[in-house]
Amino acid sequence: MFLQEDKLEIAVELLKNDQIVGIPTETVYGIGVNPFSHAAVENLFKIKERDDTKPLSLLIHSFSEIHKLDITTEIPEVVELYWPGPLTVVVEIKDAFPKGIGTSNPNSIGLRVPENQVALNLLKQTGPLAVTSANISGQDDVSNHIEAKQIFGNDVSAYLEGEAIHGDGSTVVDLRVDGGKILRQGPLKWPPSYC
């Protein structure tokens, strides 16, 4: 099922009921679930054929949303300048999410605010979502809902219509390391040149 932006409430209901939903972002087209549901997270790993040693990160709707998560790492204000955008930051949190979301011992999580209006409008209604690229693990990323449906069919309950503009994963920076350590170079350069 393809959904246009005016049908977001259907996607919200599906996510509440532990279903997988296709979500456009500016980097790649993604598939996402409620990160607090063990069943939904397990199912996501299963259809993606992803090794559970590769943790998922969270998409959140705004910089201010980080205050609702028990984050113990200090996040520099410069991050707010890059959000929404293709920057994922890895931070430490007090309580672990279900297995597969972030890491445990120590508990950490990757966070990003996507630069895509459909995704942001969805996240405003759902809160944080665990999202990964809409591909079988190790295969090429896809950029839109049509390509994603060709891979996952009805294993994903609905696909929000949209197209990725970068076609590449986000830059991932570990903020648990002083000054930030690049774990994956994406479209965004770190550190910011004026810091």
C-alpha positions, 0 to 999 in steps of 0.5 A, a space after each residue: 500500500 502506497 500512502 500520500 502525505 495526507 494519509 499519515 494517520 494510517 502510517 501512525 496506526 500501523 506503527 502503533 500496532 507493531 507494523 513496518 512502514 516505509 519512510 522517505 528521508 533525504 539520504 536513502 528511503 528507509 523502513 521503520 518501526 516503533 523502537 519500544 516494541 521487541 516484536 516490531 524490531 525483531 521483524 524488521 531485522 528478519 525481513 532485512 536479513 540484518 545481523 543483530 550485531 548491527 544496531 539500528 539508530 533512531 530518527 527523531 523529529 527535532 533537536 529538542 526531542 533529545 531532552 525526552 531521551 535519557 542521554 548522558 553524553 553532552 551534545 554540542 549546540 552545533 548539532 542543532 545547526 545541522 539538523 534536520 540533515 544527514 548527520 547521525 550522532 552516537 550518544 550514551 543513554 541511561 536505559 537500553 532500548 530493545 535488542 537491536 536498537 543501539 548498543 548495551 554495556 554501555 547503552 548507546 544510540 544513534 540519533 538523527 533528524 531527517 531533512 524530509 517533511 513527510 518523515 518529520 510530520 510522521 515523527 511529530 505524531 509517533 515520537 522516535 522511530 527505529 529506521 534503517 535503509 530499505 534494502 536487504 542487508 549488504 545490498 544497494 540502498 534504494 531511493 523511493 517507495 516504488 523500489 522499496 516495495 519491489 524488495 519487501 512487498 507486503 512484509 512492509 505494511 505501507 510505504 509513504 511516497 517520497 524520494 531520497 535526494 542524497 542517495 547515500 547514508 548519513 555521516 555518523 559521528 560518535 559524540 562519546 569521543 571528545 570532539 566527535 569521531 567519524 564512524 562513517 563519512 556521508 554527505 556532511 563534513 565533520 567537524 564543522 570548519 568554523 569550530 
